[in-house]
Amino acid sequence: MSTRVLRALVLVSTLMGASVTATFAVDPIGTWLTDEGKATVRVTNCGDALCASIVALREPNDPQTGTPKTDNRNIDAGKRTRPIIGLQILMGLRPQGANKWTGQIYNPEDGKTYDATVILENANILKVQGCVLFVCQTRTWKRKG
């Protein structure tokens, strides 16, 4: 076998191995339980970035009214009647290196949006950090199922 053919076979084998590895790479896409177990969040592809929405709440109804919880703390009064379930809380997450994404996070507990960094520590642990200037708060989410 000629050296040229052998090199071509090695290159093809290497490329095929790399594509199989990339297919099975760990990423944050999936369903996560927030650190206090208050919410279940689903991370998905949103065009060329990742996003996440609340898909379930441990306590979905407001104890005072008995109706589904709404985004009543939103700084935009026009959005205060939106249901919390279905609310997008991570937006525009783009890769910033291995297992790291940056974008924005919306906090329905105070109605504000913050800069966010998401780090996948392993297949089942996601560190979610929201920051304002130099003040940051990090939460640990665990993969469900």
N, C-alpha and C positions, 0 to 999 in steps of 0.2 A: 504494500500500500504506500502510495506516495506521501511525502511529508505534508504536502498541501491538503490532501484529502483528510489525513489524520488531524491536522489543525482544525479544519472545518468541522469534523465530527466532535472534537473536544469543545469547540465554541458553541455548537448547537446544543450539546449535552449540558453545558454550563448555563446557557440561557434558559433552557427548559427547566432546569433545577431552580433557577432564580424565580421564574414565574410561578412555579408550584409553591415555593416558599412565601412569595408575596401573597398568594391566594389564602394561605393559612395564617397570615400575620395577625397578631392580636390588635384589636382596635376597640374604641369605646362604644361602638354601635351596639345597642341592646337596651335592656331594661335594668334600671338601677333603683335601689332603695336608699333614700337619703339617710344621713347619719343618725338622726333621731327616729327614723321610721315613720315620719309624718307623711311622706309622699313617695309615690313611685313615679319615676321619670324615665321616659324613653328617648334615647339618643339615636338620631337618624341622619342620613344625608339630606341636605337641603341645597340642591344645586352644587356649587363648587365648595361648599363648606358643610360643617356639621351643625346641628341644632338639637334642642331637647325640649320636650313638652311634658307637663304633668299629666299622667294618665290615670292616677288614682290617689286618693287621700285616705289616711287612716280614719279621719273624721270628716267625711265629705259635706256634712250639713252644719250650718251655723246653729250652735246650741240655743241661742236666744230666739231664733225665728223658725228653726226646723227646715229652712230652705237651703238649697246648695250654696256653698260658700262662693263669694264673688271677690273680685279684685278691688275691694272697697277702699284700699289704702293707696291706690294709684294716684300719682300726682296730677294726672290728666283726668279731670272729673268725668269726662265723656267715656272713660274706660272702666269706671268703677262698678258697672253692672256685669262685666264679663265674668263668666264662670271660671273658677280656679282650675277645675279639671279641663284639660285641653289647652291651657295657657302655655305659650312658648316662653321658657325661662333662660335658655342658652341660645345665643344667636351668633352667626357669623364666625364659628370656630374654625380657624385655619391652622394647618400644621406649622409648628415652630421648632422642629427638630424631632428626634425620636421620642415617641409617646407623649408629645406635648402639643397643645393647641391653645390659641388665644382668640378671644372675641369679647362678647359681652354677656353679662348675666343680669336677669331681672329678678328682684327680690319682692315677692308679693307681700311679705311681712311689713315692708316699709314703703312699697310702691316706687322704688328707685332702681335705676339701671347702673351697673358698675362694670369696669374692666374686669375681664375674667381670664384665668389661666386654668386649664384642665390638664392634669397629668395622670396617665395610666400607669400605676405602679406595678401592677401585674394583671393577669386576665380578669381578676375579680375585685380589684380595688381602684377606685377613681378618686383622685384628690381634686376638689373643685374650690378654686380660690377667687374671691371677689375683692377688688381693691379700689380705694379712692385715694389718690395721691400716693402716699407711702404707708397708708393704713390698710392692712389686708386681713381677711378672715378666711380660713380654710376649713372645709368640711370634707369628710370621708364618706363616699358612697360605696355600697357593696352591690355587686352584680346579682340580679335575681335569676334563679333558674339556670 
